[in-house]
Amino acid sequence: MSLFSHLNPVPTFPPYSGPYSVGTTDVEIEASQLPLRSPTPDPSVSTVNFRIFYPCEPSAKRANPVYWLPQPQQEYLSAYFGFLGVSQRLSFVLRNLPFLRLLYYITIPVLRNAKLLSPPTKSGRWPVMVFSHGLGGSKNAYSHLLGSLTSHGIVVVAPDHRDGSAPISYMRDKDGGKDTLVQYRPISHTKSEEVWIARDSQLRIRLWELGLVYEALLKLDRGEPLENLRQDTSSGPELNLSDFKSSLDVHTPGSISWSGHSFGAATIVQFVKSVFYRSSSSSSASHNLLCEPSADSPLVQQITSSSSISLLDLWCLPLLSPSMAWLQQLPLPCYAPSGPGGTNLIAILSEAFYKWSANLAIIKRTISESPSADIPGSKSFPPPHIFYPVASAHLSQSDFGILFPWLTKKAFKAEDPARMLRLNTRAILEVLRRKGVEVADTSKIDMEAKAVRENGAPVSSESKPSGVAWQDEKILRRDGCVKGWVALRLAEGRDENEAANKETEREAEPIDAVMEGE
Protein backbone atom coordinates (compact mmCIF):
# COMPACT_ATOMS: atom_id res chain seq x y z
CA MET A 1 0.00 0.00 0.00
CA SER A 2 1.42 3.42 -0.97
CA LEU A 3 2.26 6.20 1.47
CA PHE A 4 -0.40 8.35 -0.19
CA SER A 5 -3.13 5.81 0.55
CA HIS A 6 -2.19 5.97 4.24
CA LEU A 7 -2.36 9.76 4.23
CA ASN A 8 -5.50 10.03 2.12
CA PRO A 9 -8.41 10.98 4.43
CA VAL A 10 -11.01 9.68 1.97
CA PRO A 11 -12.19 6.11 2.79
CA THR A 12 -10.97 3.71 0.10
CA PHE A 13 -11.58 0.17 -1.08
CA PRO A 14 -8.79 -2.38 -1.38
CA PRO A 15 -8.16 -3.72 -4.90
CA TYR A 16 -10.06 -6.76 -6.11
CA SER A 17 -8.07 -9.96 -5.85
CA GLY A 18 -9.26 -11.82 -8.95
CA PRO A 19 -7.34 -11.90 -12.24
CA TYR A 20 -9.84 -9.83 -14.25
CA SER A 21 -10.29 -6.08 -14.40
CA VAL A 22 -13.79 -4.98 -13.42
CA GLY A 23 -15.98 -2.74 -15.54
CA THR A 24 -19.36 -1.34 -14.67
CA THR A 25 -22.28 0.36 -16.31
CA ASP A 26 -25.52 1.81 -14.97
CA VAL A 27 -28.72 0.75 -16.71
CA GLU A 28 -32.32 1.91 -16.40
CA ILE A 29 -34.99 0.53 -18.71
CA GLU A 30 -38.68 1.19 -19.02
CA ALA A 31 -40.70 -1.77 -17.80
CA SER A 32 -42.79 -1.53 -20.97
CA GLN A 33 -39.73 -2.68 -22.96
CA LEU A 34 -39.55 -5.92 -20.98
CA PRO A 35 -42.34 -8.49 -21.52
CA LEU A 36 -42.33 -10.07 -18.06
CA ARG A 37 -45.82 -11.54 -18.47
CA SER A 38 -46.46 -10.89 -14.78
CA PRO A 39 -48.91 -8.38 -13.24
CA THR A 40 -47.44 -4.96 -12.38
CA PRO A 41 -47.60 -4.61 -8.57
CA ASP A 42 -47.31 -0.80 -8.47
CA PRO A 43 -48.03 1.39 -11.52
CA SER A 44 -45.85 4.16 -10.05
CA VAL A 45 -42.76 1.98 -10.56
CA SER A 46 -42.30 2.35 -14.30
CA THR A 47 -38.62 1.42 -14.79
CA VAL A 48 -36.05 -1.04 -13.52
CA ASN A 49 -32.58 0.24 -12.59
CA PHE A 50 -29.49 -1.90 -12.06
CA ARG A 51 -25.71 -1.75 -12.06
CA ILE A 52 -23.80 -4.38 -14.03
CA PHE A 53 -20.34 -5.42 -12.83
CA TYR A 54 -18.53 -7.32 -15.59
CA PRO A 55 -15.02 -8.55 -16.48
CA CYS A 56 -13.53 -5.98 -18.81
CA GLU A 57 -10.46 -5.36 -20.89
CA PRO A 58 -7.72 -3.66 -18.86
CA SER A 59 -7.17 -0.07 -19.83
CA ALA A 60 -4.26 2.31 -19.28
CA LYS A 61 -6.59 5.22 -19.99
CA ARG A 62 -8.03 6.72 -16.83
CA ALA A 63 -11.82 6.73 -17.06
CA ASN A 64 -14.07 9.06 -15.10
CA PRO A 65 -14.47 7.66 -11.59
CA VAL A 66 -17.56 5.84 -10.36
CA TYR A 67 -18.51 7.49 -7.11
CA TRP A 68 -19.87 5.32 -4.33
CA LEU A 69 -22.47 7.96 -3.49
CA PRO A 70 -24.45 8.52 -6.70
CA GLN A 71 -25.73 11.87 -7.91
CA PRO A 72 -27.28 13.92 -6.40
CA GLN A 73 -24.74 13.14 -3.68
CA GLN A 74 -26.02 15.57 -1.06
CA GLU A 75 -29.50 14.10 -1.29
CA TYR A 76 -28.15 10.56 -0.98
CA LEU A 77 -26.07 11.47 2.08
CA SER A 78 -29.05 13.23 3.69
CA ALA A 79 -31.16 10.13 2.98
CA TYR A 80 -28.63 7.93 4.79
CA PHE A 81 -28.74 10.27 7.76
CA GLY A 82 -32.53 10.13 7.68
CA PHE A 83 -32.39 6.34 7.55
CA LEU A 84 -30.34 6.46 10.75
CA GLY A 85 -32.99 8.62 12.42
CA VAL A 86 -31.34 12.03 12.02
CA SER A 87 -33.75 14.94 11.56
CA GLN A 88 -33.95 16.69 8.20
CA ARG A 89 -32.58 19.93 9.64
CA LEU A 90 -29.59 18.22 11.23
CA SER A 91 -28.98 16.19 8.07
CA PHE A 92 -28.66 19.42 6.11
CA VAL A 93 -26.00 20.62 8.54
CA LEU A 94 -24.11 17.32 8.67
CA ARG A 95 -23.86 16.84 4.92
CA ASN A 96 -21.95 20.11 4.63
CA LEU A 97 -19.39 19.44 7.36
CA PRO A 98 -15.89 19.29 5.79
CA PHE A 99 -14.96 15.85 7.17
CA LEU A 100 -18.28 14.34 6.02
CA ARG A 101 -17.95 15.92 2.61
CA LEU A 102 -15.02 13.54 2.14
CA LEU A 103 -17.67 10.84 1.58
CA TYR A 104 -18.48 12.48 -1.75
CA TYR A 105 -15.03 11.46 -3.03
CA ILE A 106 -15.25 7.72 -2.30
CA THR A 107 -14.81 5.86 -5.57
CA ILE A 108 -15.44 2.25 -6.55
CA PRO A 109 -12.28 0.68 -8.12
CA VAL A 110 -13.94 -0.15 -11.42
CA LEU A 111 -13.65 1.06 -15.01
CA ARG A 112 -16.72 2.98 -16.10
CA ASN A 113 -18.22 1.70 -19.36
CA ALA A 114 -15.09 -0.27 -20.25
CA LYS A 115 -15.10 -2.78 -23.07
CA LEU A 116 -16.44 -6.20 -22.10
CA LEU A 117 -13.74 -8.87 -22.03
CA SER A 118 -14.32 -11.79 -24.36
CA PRO A 119 -15.33 -14.79 -22.21
CA PRO A 120 -12.57 -17.44 -21.99
CA THR A 121 -15.04 -20.09 -20.84
CA LYS A 122 -15.76 -23.26 -22.79
CA SER A 123 -19.31 -22.04 -23.42
CA GLY A 124 -18.05 -18.68 -24.67
CA ARG A 125 -20.32 -16.95 -22.15
CA TRP A 126 -19.82 -15.39 -18.73
CA PRO A 127 -21.68 -16.90 -15.75
CA VAL A 128 -24.24 -14.48 -14.30
CA MET A 129 -25.37 -13.66 -10.76
CA VAL A 130 -28.24 -11.41 -9.65
CA PHE A 131 -27.87 -9.76 -6.22
CA SER A 132 -30.67 -8.19 -4.14
CA HIS A 133 -29.79 -5.52 -1.57
CA GLY A 134 -31.13 -5.22 1.98
CA LEU A 135 -32.84 -2.41 3.87
CA GLY A 136 -30.81 0.76 3.58
CA GLY A 137 -28.87 -0.78 0.71
CA SER A 138 -28.58 0.07 -2.97
CA LYS A 139 -27.00 -1.11 -6.20
CA ASN A 140 -23.71 0.44 -4.97
CA ALA A 141 -23.76 -0.65 -1.32
CA TYR A 142 -22.19 -4.09 -1.92
CA SER A 143 -19.70 -3.03 -4.58
CA HIS A 144 -16.66 -4.67 -3.00
CA LEU A 145 -18.21 -8.13 -2.65
CA LEU A 146 -19.79 -7.96 -6.10
CA GLY A 147 -16.67 -6.52 -7.71
CA SER A 148 -14.58 -9.24 -6.07
CA LEU A 149 -16.83 -11.93 -7.55
CA THR A 150 -16.67 -10.19 -10.92
CA SER A 151 -12.87 -10.10 -10.82
CA HIS A 152 -13.05 -13.92 -10.77
CA GLY A 153 -15.13 -14.08 -13.93
CA ILE A 154 -18.81 -13.47 -13.09
CA VAL A 155 -21.17 -10.85 -14.47
CA VAL A 156 -23.05 -9.56 -11.42
CA VAL A 157 -26.26 -7.54 -11.73
CA ALA A 158 -27.37 -5.45 -8.74
CA PRO A 159 -30.82 -3.82 -8.99
CA ASP A 160 -31.83 -0.68 -7.12
CA HIS A 161 -35.13 -1.74 -5.56
CA ARG A 162 -37.90 0.89 -5.74
CA ASP A 163 -39.99 -0.56 -2.90
CA GLY A 164 -38.99 2.05 -0.33
CA SER A 165 -36.21 -0.11 1.15
CA ALA A 166 -33.33 2.01 -0.18
CA PRO A 167 -32.58 5.29 1.64
CA ILE A 168 -33.48 7.08 -1.57
CA SER A 169 -33.84 6.25 -5.26
CA TYR A 170 -34.74 8.08 -8.46
CA MET A 171 -36.67 6.99 -11.53
CA ARG A 172 -35.74 8.58 -14.84
CA ASP A 173 -38.36 10.07 -17.12
CA LYS A 174 -38.15 8.79 -20.68
CA ASP A 175 -39.01 12.23 -22.06
CA GLY A 176 -36.26 13.96 -20.13
CA GLY A 177 -38.52 15.37 -17.44
CA LYS A 178 -37.85 15.56 -13.72
CA ASP A 179 -36.77 12.33 -12.03
CA THR A 180 -39.33 10.70 -9.74
CA LEU A 181 -38.14 10.47 -6.14
CA VAL A 182 -38.64 7.18 -4.25
CA GLN A 183 -38.08 7.75 -0.54
CA TYR A 184 -37.35 5.31 2.24
CA ARG A 185 -40.45 3.74 3.73
CA PRO A 186 -40.06 3.12 7.48
CA ILE A 187 -41.79 -0.09 8.55
CA SER A 188 -41.64 -1.72 11.96
CA HIS A 189 -39.50 -4.83 12.54
CA THR A 190 -42.14 -6.37 14.77
CA LYS A 191 -44.77 -8.92 13.83
CA SER A 192 -48.24 -7.53 13.11
CA GLU A 193 -50.87 -7.65 10.39
CA GLU A 194 -49.91 -4.13 9.33
CA VAL A 195 -46.25 -5.13 8.99
CA TRP A 196 -47.09 -8.29 7.02
CA ILE A 197 -49.15 -6.26 4.53
CA ALA A 198 -46.39 -3.67 4.17
CA ARG A 199 -43.59 -6.21 3.72
CA ASP A 200 -45.68 -8.24 1.26
CA SER A 201 -46.19 -5.05 -0.73
CA GLN A 202 -42.45 -4.44 -0.82
CA LEU A 203 -41.73 -8.02 -1.82
CA ARG A 204 -44.19 -7.83 -4.71
CA ILE A 205 -42.21 -4.94 -6.15
CA ARG A 206 -38.85 -6.60 -5.46
CA LEU A 207 -39.83 -9.90 -7.08
CA TRP A 208 -41.32 -8.11 -10.08
CA GLU A 209 -38.06 -6.16 -10.48
CA LEU A 210 -35.98 -9.35 -10.39
CA GLY A 211 -38.18 -10.73 -13.14
CA LEU A 212 -37.59 -7.57 -15.18
CA VAL A 213 -33.85 -7.87 -14.63
CA TYR A 214 -33.95 -11.39 -16.05
CA GLU A 215 -35.95 -10.25 -19.08
CA ALA A 216 -33.40 -7.45 -19.61
CA LEU A 217 -30.53 -9.96 -19.46
CA LEU A 218 -32.23 -12.11 -22.10
CA LYS A 219 -32.58 -9.10 -24.39
CA LEU A 220 -28.99 -8.02 -23.78
CA ASP A 221 -27.68 -11.47 -24.70
CA ARG A 222 -29.85 -11.62 -27.80
CA GLY A 223 -28.60 -8.20 -28.88
CA GLU A 224 -32.12 -6.78 -28.97
CA PRO A 225 -32.32 -2.99 -28.77
CA LEU A 226 -32.93 -1.47 -25.34
CA GLU A 227 -33.10 2.23 -24.53
CA ASN A 228 -30.90 2.96 -21.51
CA LEU A 229 -32.34 5.96 -19.67
CA ARG A 230 -29.05 6.30 -17.76
CA GLN A 231 -26.85 6.57 -20.81
CA ASP A 232 -23.68 8.40 -19.83
CA THR A 233 -21.28 9.90 -22.35
CA SER A 234 -19.29 11.92 -19.83
CA SER A 235 -16.42 9.39 -19.87
CA GLY A 236 -16.18 9.08 -23.61
CA PRO A 237 -17.92 6.50 -25.81
CA GLU A 238 -20.74 4.81 -23.96
CA LEU A 239 -20.56 1.05 -23.55
CA ASN A 240 -22.95 -0.26 -26.14
CA LEU A 241 -25.39 -2.63 -24.48
CA SER A 242 -25.21 -4.71 -27.64
CA ASP A 243 -21.64 -5.62 -26.57
CA PHE A 244 -23.25 -8.16 -24.22
CA LYS A 245 -24.70 -10.05 -27.17
CA SER A 246 -24.02 -13.79 -27.00
CA SER A 247 -21.80 -13.28 -23.94
CA LEU A 248 -24.10 -14.10 -21.01
CA ASP A 249 -25.03 -17.57 -19.79
CA VAL A 250 -28.68 -16.75 -19.14
CA HIS A 251 -30.60 -19.19 -21.36
CA THR A 252 -29.57 -22.54 -19.91
CA PRO A 253 -32.10 -23.58 -17.21
CA GLY A 254 -30.61 -23.09 -13.76
CA SER A 255 -27.58 -21.18 -15.07
CA ILE A 256 -28.13 -17.91 -13.18
CA SER A 257 -27.01 -17.67 -9.55
CA TRP A 258 -29.26 -15.78 -7.13
CA SER A 259 -27.94 -13.95 -4.09
CA GLY A 260 -28.94 -11.30 -1.57
CA HIS A 261 -28.27 -9.77 1.83
CA SER A 262 -30.73 -9.54 4.74
CA PHE A 263 -34.05 -8.38 3.24
CA GLY A 264 -32.43 -9.11 -0.12
CA ALA A 265 -31.75 -12.69 0.97
CA ALA A 266 -35.42 -13.01 1.97
CA THR A 267 -36.30 -11.58 -1.43
CA ILE A 268 -34.27 -14.30 -3.18
CA VAL A 269 -35.89 -17.07 -1.12
CA GLN A 270 -39.37 -15.78 -1.91
CA PHE A 271 -38.49 -15.20 -5.57
CA VAL A 272 -37.12 -18.65 -6.40
CA LYS A 273 -39.88 -20.39 -4.45
CA SER A 274 -42.64 -18.30 -6.03
CA VAL A 275 -41.43 -19.09 -9.54
CA PHE A 276 -40.64 -22.74 -8.85
CA TYR A 277 -43.96 -23.49 -7.11
CA ARG A 278 -46.21 -21.35 -9.29
CA SER A 279 -48.12 -24.45 -10.46
CA SER A 280 -48.82 -25.39 -6.83
CA SER A 281 -50.35 -21.96 -6.31
CA SER A 282 -52.76 -22.35 -9.21
CA SER A 283 -54.09 -25.58 -7.75
CA SER A 284 -55.48 -23.92 -4.62
CA ALA A 285 -57.42 -20.70 -4.19
CA SER A 286 -55.77 -20.15 -0.80
CA HIS A 287 -52.25 -20.33 -2.21
CA ASN A 288 -51.39 -16.74 -3.06
CA LEU A 289 -48.10 -15.68 -4.63
CA LEU A 290 -46.27 -12.37 -4.59
CA CYS A 291 -44.86 -13.06 -8.06
CA GLU A 292 -46.86 -14.92 -10.69
CA PRO A 293 -45.08 -15.28 -14.03
CA SER A 294 -47.14 -16.83 -16.77
CA ALA A 295 -46.56 -20.42 -17.84
CA ASP A 296 -44.78 -19.31 -21.03
CA SER A 297 -42.38 -16.95 -19.22
CA PRO A 298 -38.70 -17.88 -19.73
CA LEU A 299 -38.27 -17.25 -16.00
CA VAL A 300 -40.25 -20.41 -15.26
CA GLN A 301 -37.65 -22.43 -17.17
CA GLN A 302 -34.70 -20.57 -15.61
CA ILE A 303 -35.47 -21.31 -11.93
CA THR A 304 -34.75 -25.00 -11.46
CA SER A 305 -33.60 -27.40 -8.78
CA SER A 306 -30.02 -26.78 -9.94
CA SER A 307 -30.13 -22.99 -9.43
CA SER A 308 -27.33 -21.77 -7.15
CA ILE A 309 -28.39 -19.66 -4.17
CA SER A 310 -26.23 -17.70 -1.71
CA LEU A 311 -27.92 -16.02 1.25
CA LEU A 312 -26.08 -13.47 3.40
CA ASP A 313 -27.58 -12.72 6.83
CA LEU A 314 -31.03 -13.93 5.81
CA TRP A 315 -33.61 -11.81 7.65
CA CYS A 316 -36.61 -14.09 8.05
CA LEU A 317 -39.41 -11.82 9.28
CA PRO A 318 -40.57 -10.92 5.73
CA LEU A 319 -40.97 -14.66 5.01
CA LEU A 320 -43.40 -15.24 7.88
CA SER A 321 -46.43 -13.43 6.47
CA PRO A 322 -49.54 -15.55 7.21
CA SER A 323 -50.67 -15.14 3.61
CA MET A 324 -47.51 -16.95 2.48
CA ALA A 325 -47.43 -19.64 5.18
CA TRP A 326 -48.07 -22.40 2.62
CA LEU A 327 -44.97 -21.36 0.66
CA GLN A 328 -42.83 -21.17 3.78
CA GLN A 329 -43.57 -24.85 4.41
CA LEU A 330 -42.11 -25.87 1.05
CA PRO A 331 -38.36 -26.41 0.62
CA LEU A 332 -36.10 -24.46 -1.69
CA PRO A 333 -35.98 -25.81 -5.27
CA CYS A 334 -32.66 -27.62 -4.70
CA TYR A 335 -34.54 -30.18 -2.59
CA ALA A 336 -36.86 -31.22 -5.41
CA PRO A 337 -36.60 -34.97 -6.18
CA SER A 338 -34.28 -34.29 -9.10
CA GLY A 339 -32.22 -31.68 -7.23
CA PRO A 340 -28.72 -31.83 -5.71
CA GLY A 341 -29.87 -30.89 -2.21
CA GLY A 342 -27.81 -28.33 -0.31
CA THR A 343 -24.76 -28.67 -2.56
CA ASN A 344 -25.63 -25.48 -4.49
CA LEU A 345 -26.97 -23.60 -1.44
CA ILE A 346 -24.88 -21.53 0.96
CA ALA A 347 -25.94 -19.32 3.87
CA ILE A 348 -23.33 -17.01 5.38
CA LEU A 349 -24.20 -15.27 8.63
CA SER A 350 -22.49 -12.52 10.55
CA GLU A 351 -21.78 -13.38 14.17
CA ALA A 352 -24.51 -10.90 15.12
CA PHE A 353 -27.08 -12.93 13.17
CA TYR A 354 -25.70 -16.17 14.55
CA LYS A 355 -26.35 -14.88 18.06
CA TRP A 356 -29.93 -13.96 17.16
CA SER A 357 -31.20 -17.44 18.00
CA ALA A 358 -34.86 -16.90 17.04
CA ASN A 359 -33.93 -15.81 13.52
CA LEU A 360 -31.23 -18.51 13.28
CA ALA A 361 -33.80 -21.22 13.98
CA ILE A 362 -35.95 -19.96 11.09
CA ILE A 363 -32.92 -19.71 8.80
CA LYS A 364 -32.09 -23.34 9.48
CA ARG A 365 -35.63 -24.45 8.71
CA THR A 366 -35.81 -22.28 5.59
CA ILE A 367 -32.66 -23.79 4.06
CA SER A 368 -33.45 -27.36 5.12
CA GLU A 369 -35.17 -30.03 3.08
CA SER A 370 -38.12 -30.04 5.54
CA PRO A 371 -38.99 -26.45 6.56
CA SER A 372 -42.10 -27.66 8.38
CA ALA A 373 -40.15 -30.01 10.65
CA ASP A 374 -39.69 -29.02 14.29
CA ILE A 375 -36.02 -29.99 14.10
CA PRO A 376 -34.44 -29.20 10.72
CA GLY A 377 -32.06 -31.76 9.35
CA SER A 378 -30.86 -33.44 6.20
CA LYS A 379 -32.01 -37.00 5.64
CA SER A 380 -32.37 -37.54 1.90
CA PHE A 381 -30.03 -34.87 0.51
CA PRO A 382 -26.60 -33.39 1.17
CA PRO A 383 -26.95 -30.54 3.71
CA PRO A 384 -26.51 -26.89 2.75
CA HIS A 385 -23.34 -24.97 3.50
CA ILE A 386 -23.78 -22.63 6.47
CA PHE A 387 -21.01 -20.57 8.09
CA TYR A 388 -20.29 -17.42 10.04
CA PRO A 389 -17.05 -15.48 10.56
CA VAL A 390 -16.15 -14.75 14.18
CA ALA A 391 -16.25 -11.06 15.23
CA SER A 392 -18.41 -9.94 12.31
CA ALA A 393 -21.38 -7.58 12.24
CA HIS A 394 -24.39 -7.25 9.96
CA LEU A 395 -22.76 -4.25 8.28
CA SER A 396 -19.66 -6.34 7.59
CA GLN A 397 -21.51 -8.03 4.72
CA SER A 398 -21.71 -4.70 2.85
CA ASP A 399 -19.35 -1.88 1.88
CA PHE A 400 -20.00 -0.03 5.14
CA GLY A 401 -17.75 -2.32 7.15
CA ILE A 402 -14.81 -2.09 4.79
CA LEU A 403 -15.14 1.69 4.31
CA PHE A 404 -15.62 2.51 7.99
CA PRO A 405 -13.80 -0.25 9.91
CA TRP A 406 -13.15 1.98 12.93
CA LEU A 407 -16.89 2.62 13.29
CA THR A 408 -17.99 -1.01 12.99
CA LYS A 409 -15.25 -2.07 15.40
CA LYS A 410 -16.19 0.49 18.04
CA ALA A 411 -19.96 0.12 17.66
CA PHE A 412 -20.31 -3.60 16.92
CA LYS A 413 -16.92 -5.12 17.88
CA ALA A 414 -16.42 -6.23 14.28
CA GLU A 415 -12.89 -7.15 13.25
CA ASP A 416 -11.17 -7.15 9.85
CA PRO A 417 -14.17 -6.55 7.54
CA ALA A 418 -11.92 -6.91 4.49
CA ARG A 419 -11.11 -10.49 5.47
CA MET A 420 -14.76 -11.25 6.10
CA LEU A 421 -15.63 -10.22 2.54
CA ARG A 422 -12.73 -12.32 1.24
CA LEU A 423 -14.13 -15.33 3.10
CA ASN A 424 -17.59 -14.65 1.66
CA THR A 425 -16.15 -14.38 -1.83
CA ARG A 426 -14.15 -17.59 -1.45
CA ALA A 427 -17.12 -19.58 -0.21
CA ILE A 428 -19.51 -18.38 -2.91
CA LEU A 429 -16.93 -19.05 -5.64
CA GLU A 430 -16.22 -22.56 -4.38
CA VAL A 431 -19.92 -23.46 -4.29
CA LEU A 432 -20.13 -22.33 -7.92
CA ARG A 433 -17.01 -24.33 -8.86
CA ARG A 434 -18.46 -27.49 -7.39
CA LYS A 435 -21.55 -26.94 -9.50
CA GLY A 436 -19.33 -26.81 -12.58
CA VAL A 437 -19.41 -23.04 -13.12
CA GLU A 438 -16.23 -21.80 -14.78
CA VAL A 439 -14.74 -19.14 -12.51
CA ALA A 440 -11.13 -18.14 -11.95
CA ASP A 441 -9.02 -19.69 -9.20
CA THR A 442 -8.95 -18.03 -5.83
CA SER A 443 -5.52 -16.50 -5.25
CA LYS A 444 -3.07 -18.11 -2.84
CA ILE A 445 -3.06 -14.88 -0.83
CA ASP A 446 -6.84 -15.00 -0.38
CA MET A 447 -6.63 -18.68 0.53
CA GLU A 448 -4.05 -17.79 3.21
CA ALA A 449 -1.83 -20.42 1.63
CA LYS A 450 0.60 -20.61 4.55
CA ALA A 451 -1.98 -22.77 6.29
CA VAL A 452 -2.32 -25.26 3.46
CA ARG A 453 -0.40 -27.88 5.42
CA GLU A 454 -1.13 -28.82 8.99
CA ASN A 455 1.66 -30.34 11.11
CA GLY A 456 3.63 -30.91 7.94
CA ALA A 457 0.98 -33.18 6.42
CA PRO A 458 -1.22 -32.37 3.43
CA VAL A 459 -4.80 -31.43 4.26
CA SER A 460 -7.19 -34.24 3.39
CA SER A 461 -9.94 -33.63 0.85
CA GLU A 462 -12.70 -35.20 2.96
CA SER A 463 -15.17 -36.87 0.63
CA LYS A 464 -14.04 -35.26 -2.60
CA PRO A 465 -15.24 -37.37 -5.54
CA SER A 466 -12.48 -39.09 -7.44
CA GLY A 467 -11.22 -37.00 -10.33
CA VAL A 468 -12.90 -33.77 -9.13
CA ALA A 469 -10.62 -30.82 -8.45
CA TRP A 470 -11.85 -28.55 -5.67
CA GLN A 471 -9.64 -25.51 -6.00
CA ASP A 472 -10.40 -23.93 -2.60
CA GLU A 473 -11.59 -26.98 -0.68
CA LYS A 474 -10.73 -25.63 2.77
CA ILE A 475 -13.33 -22.86 2.70
CA LEU A 476 -16.25 -25.32 2.72
CA ARG A 477 -14.78 -27.76 5.23
CA ARG A 478 -16.38 -28.08 8.63
CA ASP A 479 -13.30 -28.83 10.75
CA GLY A 480 -12.22 -25.28 11.51
CA CYS A 481 -9.14 -25.33 9.28
CA VAL A 482 -9.90 -21.73 8.23
CA LYS A 483 -9.32 -19.47 11.22
CA GLY A 484 -12.43 -17.76 12.55
CA TRP A 485 -14.68 -19.38 9.92
CA VAL A 486 -17.25 -21.40 11.82
CA ALA A 487 -19.37 -24.14 10.21
CA LEU A 488 -22.89 -24.68 11.52
CA ARG A 489 -25.21 -27.64 11.15
CA LEU A 490 -28.97 -27.70 10.70
CA ALA A 491 -29.86 -30.07 13.51
CA GLU A 492 -29.93 -28.95 17.14
CA GLY A 493 -26.60 -29.15 18.90
CA ARG A 494 -23.22 -27.82 17.88
CA ASP A 495 -20.16 -28.95 16.04
CA GLU A 496 -16.96 -28.93 18.12
CA ASN A 497 -15.71 -25.98 16.09
CA GLU A 498 -18.91 -24.04 16.76
CA ALA A 499 -18.99 -24.83 20.46
CA ALA A 500 -15.37 -23.74 20.83
CA ASN A 501 -16.41 -20.13 20.25
CA LYS A 502 -17.61 -19.35 23.76
CA GLU A 503 -18.26 -15.72 22.96
CA THR A 504 -21.23 -16.80 20.83
CA GLU A 505 -23.14 -18.24 23.77
CA ARG A 506 -25.21 -15.10 24.36
CA GLU A 507 -28.60 -14.86 22.69
CA ALA A 508 -29.03 -11.60 20.82
CA GLU A 509 -32.23 -9.67 20.44
CA PRO A 510 -33.42 -8.42 17.05
CA ILE A 511 -32.29 -4.91 17.98
CA ASP A 512 -28.70 -6.16 18.20
CA ALA A 513 -28.72 -8.03 14.92
CA VAL A 514 -31.02 -6.15 12.55
CA MET A 515 -31.16 -2.58 13.74
CA GLU A 516 -27.37 -2.30 13.96
CA GLY A 517 -27.19 -2.62 10.19
CA GLU A 518 -30.65 -1.66 9.02
Residue, then its C-alpha position, 0 to 999 in steps of 0.5 A: m500500500s502506498l504512502f499516499s493511501h495511508l495519508n489520504p483521508v477519503p475512505t478507500f476500497p482495497p483492490y479486487s483480488g481476482p485476475y480480471s479487471v472490473g468494468t461497470t455500467d448503470v442501466e435503467i430501462e422502461a418496464s414496458q420494454l420488458p415483456l415479463r408476463s407478470p402483473t405490475p404490482d405498483p403502476s408508479v414503478s415504471t422502470v427497472n434500474f441496475r448496475i452491471f459489474y462485468p469482467c472488462e479489458p484492462s485499460a491504461k486510460r483513466a476513465n471518469p471515476v464511479y462514485w460510491l455515493p451517486q448523484p445527487q450526492q447531497e440528497y443521498l447522504s441526507a437520505y442515509f442520515g434520515f435512515l439512521g434517524v437524524s432529523q432533516r434539519l440536522s442532516f442538512v448541517l451534517r452533509n456540509l461538514p468538511f470531514l463528512r464531505l469527504l464521503y463524496y469522493i469515495t470511488i469504486p475501483v472499477l472502469r466505467n463503461a469499459k469494453l467487455l472482455s471476451p469470455p474465456t469459458k468453454s461455453g463462450r459466455w460469462p456466468v451471471m449472478v443477480f444480487s438483491h440488496g437489503l434495507g438501507g442498501s442500494k446497487n452500490a452498497y455491496s460493490h466490494l463483494l460484487g466486484s470481487l466476484t466479478s474479478h473472478g469471472i462473473v457478471v453480477v447484476a445489482p438492482d436498485h429496488r424501488d420498494g422504499s427499502a433504499p434510503i433514496s432512489y430516483m426513476r428517470d423520465k423517458d421524455g427527459g422530465k424531472d426524475t421521480l423520487v422514491q423515498y425510504r419507507p419506514i416499517s416496523h421490525t415487529k410482527s403484526e398484520e400491518v407489517w405483514i401487509a407492508r412487507d408483502s407489498q415491498l416483496r411484490i415490487r422486489l420480485w417483479e423487479l428481479g423478473l424484469v432484470y432477467e428479461a433485460l438480461l435475455k434481451l442483452d444477450r440476444g442483442e435486442p435494442l434497449e433504450n438505456l435511460r441512464q446513458d452516460t457519455s461523460s467518460g467518452p464512448e458509452l458502452n454499447l449494451s449490444d456488446f453483451k450479445s451472445s456473452l451471457d449464460v442466461h438461457t440454460p435452465g438453472s444457469i443464473s445464480w441468485s444472491g442477496h443480503s438480509f431483506g435481499a436474501a429473503t427476497i431471493v428465497q421468496f423469488v425462487k420459491s414463487v417461480f418454482y412453485r407457481s403451479s402449486s399456487s394455481s391448484s389452490a385458491s388459498h395459495n397466493l403468490l407475490c410473483e406470478p409469471s405466466a406459464d410461457s415466461p422464460l423465467v419459469q424455465q430458468i429457476t430450477s432445482s439446480s439454481s445456485i443460491s447464496l444467502l447473506d444474513l437472511w432476515c426471516l421476518p418478511l418470510l413469515s407473512p400468514s398469507m404466504a405460510w403455505l410457501q414457507q412450508l415448502p423447501l427451496p428448489c434444490y430439494a426437489p426430487s431431481g435436485p442436488g440438495g444443499t450442494n448449491l446452497i450456501a448461507i453465510l451469517s455474521e456473528a450478530f445474526y448467529k447470536w440472534s437465535a430466534n432468527l437462526a432457527i428460522i434460517k435453518r428451517t428455511i434452508s433445510e429439506s423439511p422447513s415444516a419439521d420441528i427440528p431441521g435436518s438433512k435425511s435424503f439430501p446433502p446438507p446446505h453450507i452454512f457458516y459465520p465469521v467470528a467477530s463480524a457484524h451485519l454491516s460487515q456483509s456490505d461496503f460499510g464495514i470495509l469503508f468505515p472499519w473503525l466505526t464497525k469495530k467500536a460500535f459492533k466489535a467487528e474485526d477485519p471486515a476486508r477479510m470477512l468479505r474475502l471469506n464470503t467471496r471464497a465460499i460463494l466461488e467454491v460453491l459455484r465451482r463445485k456446481g461446474v461453473e467456470v470461474a477463476d481460481t482463488s488467489k493463494i493470498d486470499m486462501e491464506a496459503k501458509a496454512v495449506r499444510e497442517n503439522g507438515a501433512p497435506v490437508s485431506s480432501e474429505s469426501k471429494p469425488s475421485g477425479v474432481a478438483w476442488q480448487d479452494e476446498k478448505i473454505l467449505r470444510r467443517d473442521g475449523c481449518v480456516k481461522g475464525w470461519v465457523a461451520l454450523r449444522l442444521a440439527e440442534g446441537r453444535d459442532e466442536n468448532e462451533a462450540a469452541n467459540k464461547e463468545t457466541e453463547r449469548e442470545a441476541e435480540p433483534i435490535d442487536a442483529v437487525m437494527e445495527g445494520e438496518 
